[in-house]
Amino acid sequence: MFRFVQKYKNQIIKMKFLIKSTLIFLLFPYFLLSQNKYEFLGAVKLNGNDKTLITYRLVFEEKNGVINGYSVTDLDGVHETKNTISGTYDRKSKLLVFQEKDILYTKSKFSQSSFCFVNFSGKVKLVNNTSKIEGAFKGLYKNKQKCIDGTLALVGSNKIYNLAEKVNKKIQKSNKIDKKVKEQNNPIALLDSLKINKLSKNQNLNVFWESKSVKIEIFDSGREDGDIINLYHNNKLILENYKVKHDKKIITLNLDLATTNEFKILAINEGDLAPNTAKIILHDSNRTFELFTSFKKNESAFITFIQKE
């Protein structure tokens, strides 16, 4: 009897081992390719007498210790700049290392060579979007020469959104605040707006371009309300009195990056629901740039294509 039971137990153990081994074999590629997405919001503090604080957003994916993503500096400001980032993360030592690389776009008037890139290395408990990234960074130019250093103070976006949700609930429950004021001061809407590359009156967006052509998509991502725009390329009218719709208007143009390539978007009206808005997507060889225009009547802004160094 004992021998029979033991034999039966051995068979069960073998079956369990076989099942576990099969599951590990099937799931191994997924573990190997597993990746985690992170988003952080906060500020960069520059060293120096003025102790300048600059808003900063960091978004990346970590896959098997390798990090790729982007950063945005001076969110919705006159010097808003988006950079690619790359780096590594060691889960044992909790060492996070990343460097800003190429400029994707900037609203700043400075040349590519004058930009100072963040190079960070520090201990971070990278768990989820409630984590923190804090510590000193080195500032380096593209040629690796030293520029201004500073410190990062970033918090996972989930933590910030949770706090914003609590604040918003208090605002919405208050009887002392007007309904219109409540709508205009929604902290969650404010956070969402910081994630959008918004092009406003008289701003110029410098986009660092690789290919010799551009495909432009123009459409209304919200409610169609009769917004009408003109689009110019080097002062030549290429789209006249175009009513922005949900259906995408696609324009493909060749670019001579050795010369000026400036696009102007002009608001002809404000439609039924002010302001005049449109979503624009720019397609490079293997990259896309999304932006959102917001104008009053007769206001305009510019997009300038610059050859990537």
C-alpha positions in Angstrom: 0.0 0.0 0.0 2.7 2.4 0.9 4.6 1.8 -2.3 1.5 2.4 -4.4 0.8 5.7 -2.7 4.4 6.8 -3.0 4.4 5.9 -6.7 1.2 7.9 -7.1 2.7 10.9 -5.3 5.8 10.7 -7.5 3.6 10.8 -10.6 1.8 13.9 -9.3 5.1 15.6 -8.5 6.3 14.8 -12.0 3.1 16.2 -13.6 3.4 19.4 -11.5 7.0 19.8 -12.5 6.1 19.2 -16.2 3.3 21.8 -16.0 5.6 24.4 -14.3 8.4 23.8 -16.8 5.9 24.2 -19.7 4.6 27.4 -18.2 8.0 28.8 -17.7 9.0 27.9 -21.2 5.9 29.5 -22.6 6.2 32.6 -20.5 9.9 33.1 -20.7 9.8 35.2 -23.9 7.3 37.5 -22.2 9.5 37.9 -19.1 12.4 38.6 -21.4 10.5 41.2 -23.3 8.6 42.6 -20.3 8.7 46.3 -20.0 7.5 48.9 -17.6 6.3 52.4 -18.4 6.9 55.4 -16.2 6.0 59.0 -16.1 7.3 61.7 -13.8 6.5 65.4 -13.3 8.4 68.0 -11.3 11.1 70.5 -11.8 14.8 71.1 -12.5 16.7 73.5 -10.3 19.7 75.0 -11.8 22.8 75.8 -9.8 23.8 79.4 -9.7 22.8 82.7 -8.1 19.3 82.8 -9.4 18.4 79.2 -8.4 16.1 78.9 -11.4 13.3 76.4 -11.3 12.1 74.9 -14.6 9.2 72.5 -15.0 10.2 69.0 -16.2 8.4 65.9 -17.5 10.1 62.6 -17.9 8.5 59.6 -19.7 10.2 56.3 -20.5 10.0 52.6 -20.8 12.3 50.2 -19.0 12.9 46.9 -20.7 15.4 44.4 -19.3 17.4 47.3 -17.7 17.4 49.5 -20.8 15.6 52.8 -20.8 14.3 54.8 -23.7 11.9 57.7 -23.8 11.7 61.5 -23.7 11.9 64.6 -21.5 10.0 67.9 -21.8 11.5 71.0 -20.3 9.6 74.3 -19.5 6.1 72.7 -20.0 3.9 75.1 -22.1 6.5 77.8 -21.7 8.2 80.0 -24.2 11.3 77.7 -24.1 9.4 74.3 -24.1 11.8 71.7 -25.4 11.4 68.0 -26.0 14.4 65.6 -26.0 14.9 61.9 -26.5 16.5 60.1 -23.5 18.2 56.8 -23.1 19.9 55.0 -20.2 19.9 52.0 -17.9 18.3 50.8 -14.6 19.9 48.2 -12.4 17.1 46.7 -10.1 19.6 45.2 -7.7 21.6 48.4 -7.0 18.6 50.6 -7.8 20.9 52.8 -9.9 19.1 54.8 -12.6 21.3 56.4 -15.3 19.9 58.5 -18.2 21.0 61.1 -20.6 19.1 63.6 -22.8 20.2 63.0 -26.4 18.6 64.6 -29.4 16.3 67.6 -29.5 13.0 66.7 -31.1 11.5 70.2 -31.0 11.9 73.5 -29.1 10.1 76.9 -28.9 13.4 78.5 -27.9 15.3 80.6 -30.4 18.7 79.3 -29.4 20.8 77.1 -31.7 21.2 73.4 -31.3 24.8 73.7 -30.1 23.8 76.0 -27.2 21.4 73.5 -25.5 22.5 72.0 -22.2 21.5 68.4 -21.7 20.6 66.7 -18.4 22.8 63.7 -17.5 21.5 61.9 -14.4 22.8 59.1 -12.2 21.4 58.2 -8.9 19.7 55.7 -6.6 16.0 55.4 -7.4 13.4 52.8 -6.1 11.7 52.4 -9.5 8.5 50.6 -8.5 5.6 52.3 -10.2 4.2 55.8 -11.1 4.3 56.9 -7.4 8.1 56.6 -7.3 10.4 59.6 -6.9 13.5 60.7 -8.7 15.7 63.1 -6.8 19.3 64.1 -7.0 22.0 66.1 -8.7 22.6 66.0 -12.5 25.4 67.1 -14.7 24.8 69.5 -17.6 26.6 68.8 -20.8 26.5 70.3 -24.3 26.2 68.1 -27.3 30.0 67.9 -27.6 30.2 66.7 -24.0 31.6 70.0 -22.8 30.4 71.0 -19.3 27.6 73.5 -18.9 25.4 74.3 -15.9 24.6 71.6 -13.4 21.6 71.3 -11.1 19.2 68.9 -9.3 16.1 67.0 -10.3 13.0 66.7 -8.1 10.4 64.5 -9.8 7.4 62.5 -8.6 5.5 59.7 -10.3 2.5 61.1 -12.2 0.0 58.7 -10.4 0.9 60.3 -7.1 0.3 63.8 -8.5 -2.9 62.9 -10.2 -4.2 61.3 -6.9 -3.4 64.5 -5.1 -5.1 66.6 -7.9 -8.2 64.4 -7.7 -8.5 65.1 -3.9 -8.1 68.8 -4.5 -10.6 68.8 -7.3 -13.2 67.0 -5.2 -12.9 69.8 -2.5 -13.2 72.5 -5.2 -16.3 70.8 -6.8 -18.0 70.4 -3.4 -17.5 74.0 -2.3 -20.5 76.2 -2.5 -18.4 79.3 -2.3 -16.8 78.8 -5.7 -18.7 79.7 -8.9 -19.3 76.9 -11.4 -17.4 78.7 -14.2 -14.4 79.1 -11.8 -14.6 75.4 -10.9 -14.3 74.5 -14.6 -11.4 76.9 -15.2 -9.5 75.7 -12.2 -9.8 72.0 -12.5 -6.3 70.7 -11.5 -6.7 67.5 -13.5 -7.5 69.4 -16.7 -4.4 71.6 -16.0 -2.2 68.5 -15.6 -3.5 67.0 -18.8 -3.0 70.3 -20.7 0.7 70.2 -19.7 1.1 67.0 -21.7 0.0 68.6 -24.9 2.5 70.5 -27.2 0.3 73.6 -27.5 1.1 76.2 -30.1 -0.3 79.7 -29.2 -0.3 83.2 -30.6 3.1 84.3 -32.1 4.9 81.2 -30.9 7.5 79.5 -33.2 8.1 75.7 -32.9 11.5 74.7 -34.2 11.4 71.0 -35.3 14.7 69.2 -35.9 14.1 67.2 -39.1 15.7 64.2 -40.8 13.9 63.5 -44.0 13.6 65.7 -47.2 9.8 65.7 -47.0 7.0 66.2 -44.5 3.5 64.7 -44.3 1.2 67.0 -42.4 -2.2 65.8 -40.9 -4.7 68.4 -39.8 -7.9 67.6 -38.1 -10.3 68.4 -35.2 -9.8 65.9 -32.4 -12.8 67.4 -30.4 -16.1 68.7 -31.6 -16.4 70.1 -35.1 -17.4 73.7 -34.7 -16.5 75.4 -38.0 -12.9 76.5 -37.3 -11.3 77.8 -40.4 -7.5 78.2 -41.0 -5.0 79.2 -43.7 -1.7 77.4 -44.0 1.4 79.0 -45.6 4.8 77.6 -46.5 7.5 80.3 -46.8 4.7 82.9 -47.2 3.1 80.9 -50.0 -0.6 80.0 -49.4 -1.0 76.3 -49.6 -4.3 75.8 -47.8 -6.9 78.5 -48.0 -10.0 78.9 -45.8 -9.9 75.2 -44.8 -12.6 74.2 -42.4 -11.1 71.8 -39.8 -13.0 68.5 -39.6 -12.7 65.1 -37.9 -11.5 63.7 -41.2 -7.8 64.3 -41.6 -6.5 66.7 -44.2 -3.2 65.3 -45.4 -0.6 67.4 -47.2 2.8 66.0 -48.3 5.6 68.5 -49.2 9.2 68.3 -50.2 11.6 70.2 -48.0 15.0 71.8 -48.9 16.6 71.8 -45.5 19.5 73.9 -46.8 17.1 76.9 -46.9 14.3 78.2 -44.7 11.2 76.1 -44.2 8.7 78.0 -42.3 5.0 77.1 -42.0 2.4 79.6 -40.7 -1.0 78.7 -39.3 -3.5 81.6 -39.3 -6.9 81.5 -37.7 -9.6 82.9 -40.0 -12.4 82.7 -37.3 -13.2 81.1 -34.0 -16.0 78.8 -35.2 -19.1 78.2 -33.0 -17.0 77.5 -29.9 -13.9 79.7 -29.2 -11.0 79.5 -29.6 -10.0 78.2 -33.0 -8.3 74.8 -32.5 -6.8 72.1 -34.6 -4.6 69.0 -34.0 -1.6 68.7 -36.3 0.7 65.7 -36.7 4.0 66.0 -38.5 5.5 62.8 -39.9 9.3 62.5 -40.3 11.1 59.4 -41.7 10.6 57.4 -38.5 9.2 59.9 -36.0 6.0 61.8 -35.5 5.3 65.2 -33.8 1.9 66.0 -32.4 0.8 69.6 -31.6 -2.4 71.4 -30.8 -3.1 75.0 -32.0 -5.3 77.4 -30.0 -6.0 80.8 -31.5 -8.3 83.8 -31.4 -9.4 85.2 -34.8 -6.5 86.5 -36.9 -3.9 85.1 -34.5 -1.1 82.9 -36.0 1.9 80.9 -35.1 4.8 79.2 -36.9 6.5 75.9 -37.3 10.1 76.0 -38.6 11.9 72.8 -39.9 15.6 72.8 -39.2 18.0 70.1 -40.4 19.0 67.8 -37.6 22.8 68.0 -36.9 
